[in-house]
Amino acid sequence: MRNERTNRLRLLLAVFFLAFLLSFGAAPSRAQESQVNVQGTALSVQGEPLAGYRVVFRLVEGTEVRLTDPTSVEGEYAILLPAGNRYEIVAVIAPQGMRIALDPIPVEVKPGARRNLMVDVSVLPDADRGRPAFPGADRLFVSFVEDSAVVDRYRAEFQLESDGMDMGDLMVARVVGAAQFKSLPDVEFGARFGYADLDSSSAILGGSGATDLDLWAKLRVGPTWLRNGDLSFGGLVTLPTGDEATGQSYDALRSKIFVAMRFYLERMVLSTHVGVRFNENGSLGGVPLDGQIAGTASIAVIAPVGERLALIGEAAYEGARFDGGDADARLLAGVNWKPFRLGTLRFAIGAGLDDGAPDSQVLAAYSLDF
């Protein structure tokens, strides 16, 4: 049994490693050339900063097209272009993916080049104007992975979690990383790992140790298929790297496949997912546990409040992991808040609805999208 589990683990690691290498290998090589940083600010015709927009540059008398990273909360953008060339700004792409054409704005690529934009966003559907503005504003807490959202480029998040459970009080420090590579657009790769401490009076459980390692990949499809929504397919693998003493690991490999959808309404975003979790047999304190297949589902609401705050509400369910165990059902409310230019503060509180979930949950995090 252990040999079979080890072989499966090696195979899964090989698949993730191969995908990682391909994401770099697919990038075309470019000769080194002098680059100039072209900057500017994107504003609406009312003078409001446009956050999360990409600016489209096209080479004059050529076919090359380049896109900036999403604009900042202040509407600022920057892009490196080959010095001495002439480009035109021909469009911007809204956070939800809609392209807004502009009358071509010539840009001569030389030191100090700057072009500010005025964009008429009234052409966007009302539903699109209500989407969260700053990068990462719409990321969920419980269903961070099982959602159609993907990072714009890279994301690092540091979390502190406190759970009140029947077995004791649990503290977890966790690191989350996610990336989308230019060579694989709309594909997010991610990892999640932590260190836990369980304060328990139990003779079996209690102490400190690592958590299991989560690895995932998901593909976002949309808004091509859905006029006011996104669709994603993904897979999640949980490797049994954790310490059983904390109650966060059962020496059992887990995997999951899921489909997630988002619907963009007038003043909020609705996110939902369904999935299937495959749990291998495990053990706890020397007692064998029979793993079983469990269904998962969640629904969440994301409501932006201004340009720097988004409210999050989530309800999530996962069936019992082991035969005779309890399901995990919980509710959570949180905020994504950007009080300053660099990084986002995230806070949430939750409550369990079934014996397999913590009785209470408090989470504080700092995330950085770059």
PEZIMO-V843920 format. One record per backbone hydrogen bond with DSSP energy under -1.0 kcal/mol. CO is the residue of the C=O (numbers start at 1). NH is the residue of the N-H. If there is no record, write none. Layout:
BEGIN
co,nh
CO,NH
CO,NH
END
This chain:
BEGIN
co,nh
1,5
2,6
3,7
4,8
5,9
6,10
7,11
8,12
9,13
10,14
11,15
12,16
13,17
14,18
15,19
16,20
17,21
18,22
19,23
21,25
22,26
24,27
34,83
36,81
38,79
39,115
40,77
41,117
42,50
43,119
44,47
48,44
53,71
54,93
55,68
56,90
57,66
58,88
59,62
64,59
66,57
71,52
72,75
75,42
76,72
77,40
79,38
81,36
82,85
85,109
86,60
87,107
88,58
89,105
90,102
91,56
92,100
93,54
94,97
98,94
100,92
105,89
107,87
108,110
109,84
110,113
113,39
117,43
119,45
119,121
121,124
125,129
128,131
134,137
136,139
141,144
145,147
153,180
154,370
155,178
156,368
157,176
158,366
159,174
160,364
161,172
162,362
163,170
164,359
164,360
168,165
169,199
170,163
171,197
172,161
173,195
174,159
175,193
176,157
177,191
178,155
179,189
181,184
184,187
186,220
188,218
189,179
190,216
191,177
192,214
193,175
194,211
195,173
196,209
197,171
198,207
199,169
207,198
209,196
210,243
213,239
214,192
215,237
216,190
217,235
218,188
219,233
221,231
226,229
228,264
230,262
231,221
232,260
233,219
234,258
235,217
236,256
237,215
238,254
239,213
239,241
243,246
244,247
245,206
250,283
253,280
254,238
255,278
256,236
257,276
258,234
259,274
260,232
261,272
262,230
263,270
268,265
269,302
270,263
271,300
272,261
273,298
274,259
275,296
276,257
277,294
278,255
282,289
284,287
287,284
289,282
290,323
294,277
295,319
296,275
297,317
298,273
299,315
300,271
301,313
302,269
303,311
308,338
309,305
310,336
311,303
312,334
313,301
314,332
315,299
316,330
317,297
318,328
321,292
322,325
327,356
328,318
329,353
330,316
331,351
332,314
333,349
334,312
335,347
336,310
337,345
344,367
345,337
346,365
347,335
348,363
349,333
350,361
351,331
354,357
359,352
360,164
361,350
362,162
363,348
364,160
365,346
366,158
367,344
368,156
END
